[in-house]
Amino acid sequence: MPKAPVNGIELYYESHGEGPAIVFVHQRAGNHLSWWQQVPVFRNDYRGITFDLRGYGASLEPPGGPGISAFVEDLKQLLDYLGVERAFLVAHALGGLACLGFALAYPERSLGLILGNSTGGVDDPTVVEALTGLDRIPADDVPRTLAPSFVDQHPARTFLYQEIAALNPELHLDIRSASHGAGGPQAADLAKLGVPTLLIVGAESLIHPVGAIQALQRLIPGSKLEIVQGSAHSTYFEQPEVFNRLALEFFAGVQAEAD
């Protein structure tokens, strides 16, 4: 079981394939296994790196640890440990705190950024005010994050989604604190973000509704937005073919501009 000594803990990770590095960072109801529909596709041309955020999966954090405030430094030290100088960053939901934070802190090491159904913890009023109805969102992972049509049509994949989430230790993370928090990135920070950025959001997302991601796009110069129909909060899981196509096209575009 590969683990990296990172920022005071042992961080579980996996690395698949060779080529430009892509780091996939999971959501609150996930871990490194969440990307099972992405890694086999991307590893043909890229090095796909997945890992368990601290407190998730096999990356155990002692009681009283720093939690989400350590995500950026954890990611930086993991890439250092793996000898990865630059990487594409792909985040879903909570993983956006790590990826956006890393892109802001280390733009020279960030090839490109994809935020999937995530505000990246941005604490700008135009984004926060668009996060409506969080207090009324179902507590259970499935109705909160998957479209009803997906649950009806894909019972086996829905069961797998639940089983992946069940591998995590018991978590006590409030949805709102995972979406934004005092001291999160501000509009002035995002205005200086020079990393190519793609925002992907499910048209039926309850946690991060389309309006919130549209508000985020307006704050990131040159960013692109894709709204995926038939998807709720977990676009990468519900619509992997669409998600993968958008990501591959984005990576290819970034590389073409760099050549």
KAVENVEN-V141282 format. One record per residue. N is the residue number from 0. SS is DSSP state (@ for helix, = for strand, . for the rest). PHI is phi in radians with two decimals (* if undefined). PSI is psi as a letter, one per 30 degrees, with the letter a starting at -180 (* if undefined). Layout:
# KAVENVEN-V141282
N,SS,PHI,PSI  N,SS,PHI,PSI
This chain:
# KAVENVEN-V141282
0,.,*,j  1,.,-1.25,k  2,=,-2.33,k  3,=,-1.91,k  4,=,-1.28,j  5,=,-2.24,j  6,.,0.89,h  7,.,1.58,f  8,=,-2.34,l  9,=,-1.78,j  10,=,-1.72,k  11,=,-1.33,k  12,=,-2.56,l  13,=,-2.41,k  14,=,-2.33,k  15,=,-2.30,k  16,.,1.50,a  17,.,-2.35,l  18,.,2.21,a  19,=,-0.94,k  20,=,-1.41,k  21,=,-2.16,k  22,=,-1.80,k  23,=,-1.78,k  24,=,-2.13,k  25,.,-1.42,l  26,.,-1.71,a  27,.,-1.05,e  28,.,-1.71,h  29,.,-2.50,a  30,.,-2.86,a  31,@,-1.05,f  32,@,-1.21,f  33,@,-1.01,f  34,@,-1.66,g  35,@,-1.12,f  36,@,-1.62,f  37,@,-1.83,e  38,@,-0.95,e  39,@,-1.09,f  40,@,-1.43,e  41,@,-1.41,f  42,.,-1.22,f  43,.,-1.19,e  44,.,-2.21,f  45,=,-2.35,l  46,=,-1.67,j  47,=,-1.61,k  48,=,-1.97,k  49,=,-2.08,l  50,=,-2.77,l  51,.,-1.63,k  52,.,-0.97,l  53,.,-1.01,k  54,.,1.55,g  55,=,-2.15,l  56,.,0.89,b  57,.,-1.71,g  58,=,-1.67,i  59,.,-1.36,k  60,.,-2.08,k  61,.,-1.08,l  62,.,-0.96,k  63,.,1.43,g  64,.,-1.23,l  65,.,-1.27,f  66,@,1.08,b  67,@,-1.11,f  68,@,-1.17,f  69,@,-1.71,f  70,@,-1.01,e  71,@,-1.14,e  72,@,-1.16,e  73,@,-1.02,e  74,@,-1.13,e  75,@,-1.07,e  76,@,-1.23,e  77,@,-1.12,e  78,@,-1.11,e  79,@,-1.05,e  80,@,-1.08,e  81,@,-1.48,f  82,.,1.25,g  83,.,-1.70,j  84,.,-1.38,e  85,.,-2.40,k  86,=,-2.67,l  87,=,-1.32,k  88,=,-2.03,k  89,=,-2.15,j  90,=,-2.15,k  91,=,-2.12,k  92,.,0.88,c  93,.,-0.96,e  94,@,-1.03,f  95,@,-1.12,f  96,@,-1.10,e  97,@,-1.24,e  98,@,-1.30,e  99,@,-1.14,e  100,@,-1.05,e  101,@,-1.17,e  102,@,-1.06,e  103,@,-1.26,e  104,@,-1.41,e  105,.,-2.33,i  106,@,-1.06,e  107,@,-1.20,f  108,@,-1.85,g  109,=,-1.92,j  110,=,-1.26,e  111,=,-3.03,l  112,=,-2.28,k  113,=,-2.05,k  114,=,-1.87,j  115,=,-1.70,j  116,.,0.84,h  117,.,-2.57,k  118,.,-1.64,f  119,.,1.15,g  120,=,1.35,g  121,.,-1.08,k  122,.,-1.95,h  123,.,-1.61,k  124,@,-0.98,e  125,@,-1.17,f  126,@,-1.45,e  127,@,-1.07,e  128,.,-1.17,f  129,.,-1.47,f  130,.,-1.49,i  131,.,-1.55,k  132,.,1.34,g  133,@,-1.07,e  134,@,-1.23,f  135,@,-1.80,g  136,.,-1.27,k  137,.,-0.96,k  138,.,-1.33,e  139,.,-1.29,k  140,@,-1.03,e  141,@,-1.13,e  142,@,-1.19,f  143,@,-1.38,e  144,@,-2.10,f  145,.,-2.00,k  146,.,-1.18,k  147,@,-0.95,e  148,@,-1.15,e  149,@,-1.16,e  150,@,-1.05,e  151,@,-1.18,e  152,@,-1.54,f  153,.,-2.32,i  154,@,-1.10,e  155,@,-1.19,e  156,@,-1.22,e  157,@,-1.12,e  158,@,-1.10,e  159,@,-1.08,e  160,@,-0.99,e  161,@,-1.15,e  162,@,-1.17,e  163,@,-1.09,e  164,@,-1.10,e  165,@,-1.22,f  166,.,-1.33,f  167,.,-1.43,l  168,.,-1.06,l  169,.,-1.10,k  170,.,-1.94,k  171,.,-2.29,h  172,.,-1.92,j  173,.,-1.19,k  174,@,-1.01,e  175,@,-1.14,e  176,@,-1.17,f  177,@,-1.43,f  178,@,-1.66,e  179,=,-2.87,l  180,.,-2.84,l  181,.,-0.98,k  182,.,1.59,g  183,.,-1.21,l  184,.,-0.95,k  185,.,-1.86,l  186,@,-0.99,e  187,@,-1.12,e  188,@,-1.17,e  189,@,-1.17,e  190,@,-1.09,f  191,.,-1.71,g  192,.,-1.25,j  193,.,-1.76,g  194,.,-1.60,k  195,.,-0.94,k  196,=,-2.33,k  197,=,-2.11,k  198,=,-1.87,k  199,=,-2.14,k  200,=,-2.45,k  201,=,-1.36,k  202,.,-1.06,f  203,.,-1.84,g  204,.,-1.10,k  205,.,-1.60,e  206,.,-1.27,e  207,.,-2.10,i  208,.,-1.10,l  209,@,-0.93,e  210,@,-1.03,e  211,@,-1.21,e  212,@,-1.27,e  213,@,-1.11,e  214,@,-1.13,e  215,@,-1.12,e  216,@,-1.02,e  217,@,-1.14,f  218,@,-1.62,f  219,.,-1.92,j  220,.,-0.99,k  221,.,1.31,g  222,.,-1.26,l  223,=,-1.98,l  224,=,-2.23,k  225,=,-2.18,k  226,=,-1.81,k  227,=,-1.79,j  228,.,-1.26,l  229,.,1.30,g  230,.,-2.19,k  231,.,-1.79,b  232,.,-1.37,f  233,.,-1.91,i  234,@,-1.00,e  235,@,-1.02,f  236,@,-1.60,e  237,@,-1.36,e  238,.,-2.22,i  239,@,-1.10,e  240,@,-1.11,e  241,@,-1.18,e  242,@,-1.02,e  243,@,-1.13,e  244,@,-1.09,e  245,@,-1.07,e  246,@,-1.16,e  247,@,-1.09,e  248,@,-1.12,e  249,@,-1.13,e  250,@,-1.05,e  251,@,-1.07,e  252,@,-1.11,e  253,@,-1.10,e  254,@,-1.16,e  255,@,-1.13,e  256,@,-1.20,f  257,@,-1.38,f  258,.,-1.30,*
